[in-house]
Amino acid sequence: MLRVIQCAYAVVDGETGEAAECGRAAKGERAAMTLDRLESEDTADRLVALDRETYELLQWYAAPWPVEWLFPPAKDDQGRPRRPRIVVLFTGPGGLTHGILRILRANVDIVGVDLDRGAVATSTAAGYRTIHADVTDLDPEHPCLQHVTGIALTPPCQAYNPSGLRKGHYAGAIALIEHTVLEAAAAAGFCPVVTPDGGDVAPGCEDGYAPRSRMTWDEVREPLEQLEDARAGLMAEVVIWPLAMLARGGSVEWVAVEQSSALPARIEAALMDRLSEAGWHTTEAFTLDAVDYGSASHRKRRLMAAYRGERPFVDLTPAEPFPDTTFAQVVGWPTGRTYLTRGNRPVDPVTGRAKGGSARSADLPSTCVTATAYGWTCAETGERISQEDIGRLVGFPADYPWRHVGRGRGVRNMAQQAADVVCPMVSAALFGRILGDRQWEAKTRAYVEELYRPVEVEEGGQMLLQILFSPRISAQNTGRSTVA
């Protein structure tokens, strides 16, 4: 009733913005009360039986997340979720999700978020639930996130990579990010309070933390606007989201992060310290190269994880080296060829090779794929590699549905998607450890063999080399909700 009165006064005073806000608040309160009633009546598993008006109200309340996420997931006999819920921020075209669902075939419920329309279209076409949104525009305390088991974040790496301008390495940028994650801890109510021996605990600090600072998440992020490269500041989301979810009563058990191997150590330490102080006491970090997990291209990345429980028992180090797959094997070239990564350049008369570091042997695994890979050519024939080749170089099947949204063919946009992606095989290793899958290595080896294995078939009297395509997975069961 109070909201209705406030809305009426706002309308009379001509305050349309305030009236709309009061209306949304009243609708939200109604949805919350409806949700409480449904939970008490144990009807979460009967959403399809709800009347249309109630269902649409809950859809509005849940947006942009799946409406079923408003309710607790089904539990097993030991009280653990049968299908743990996972949020993937900066999901890109789906590399991390592909590793979990396609390689590990884990029984989990994943929703990804990304701002790039092309990447969202690609991930959605591959069958993965993906929300198109700016991560910083979403509410990390959304009620749908209360029952999330784990959150993975793969923020853009250009501000830290050697191939970029490295503005994330500036001393001022590092200090600003350190300050922001401290403010995030205070805003979530996880800033530790030290009480002198024998001293009284300050009111509101009985749990060992200072009360929430009352800063909004937009206010916490505001100082990051001073950064010369805004992408560097997205590393703060690694702390903002898990702490905000926990402050809202969530039960996030683990946090996983993927970033450039050149991430400054001070930023990594600041992130892990804040997570540890908030209860994820077990933290670890690894630097892995995708080629060591069967990829046909190098991609060295920094992986970090934090857990509320004990350190996982599954080792992510392969028991035996994965076989090498060369650039030539992926694109179907004969041995002895060279590929150019910087276009045609003058040939050095001494070495007989192109100047400027452009020429690379195709008889080795590929160098790290970049957004300009669509222009990589054979030095001998001038033949360009295709998007399918680029995708397979980074660990995706040839029929992976790369998409572009916008004008033109989008060859650079799709190559950029592949360049930014988390290698699916590395994802399988990391989440094999996190999810406790002892068979992650065997599953990854089977995937790599299927991905890169050549098969000889006879056609027209000639032996042709074809690639065994892996089937595209079916879409996740999304029920009645639509998030992409």
Buried (B, 14 or more C-beta within 10 A) or exposed (E): EEBEEBBEEBBEEEBEEBBEBBBEBBBBEEBEEBBEEBEEEEEBEEBEEBEEEBBEBBBEBBBBBBBBBBBEBEEEEEEEBEEBBBBBBBBBBBBBBBBBBBBBEBEBBBBBBBBBBBBBBBBBBBBBBBBBBEBBEBEBBBBBBBBBBBBBBBBBBBBBBEEBEBBBBBEEBBEBBBBBBBBBBBBBBBBEBEEEEEEEEEEEBEEEBBBBBEBEBEEBBEBBEEBEBBBBBBBBBBBBBBBBBBBBEBBBBBBBBBBBBBBBEBBBEBBBBBBEBBBBBBBBBBEBBBBBBBBBBBBBBBBBBBBBEEEBEBEBEBEEEBEBBBBBBBBEBEEEBBBBBBEEBEEEEEEEBBEEEBBBBBBBBBBBBBBBBBBBBBBEEEBBBEBBBBBBBBBBBBBBBBBBBEEEEBBBBBBBBBBBBBBBBBBBBBBBBBBEBEEBBEBBBEBBEBBBEEEEEEEEEEEEEEBEBBEBBEEBEBEEBEBB
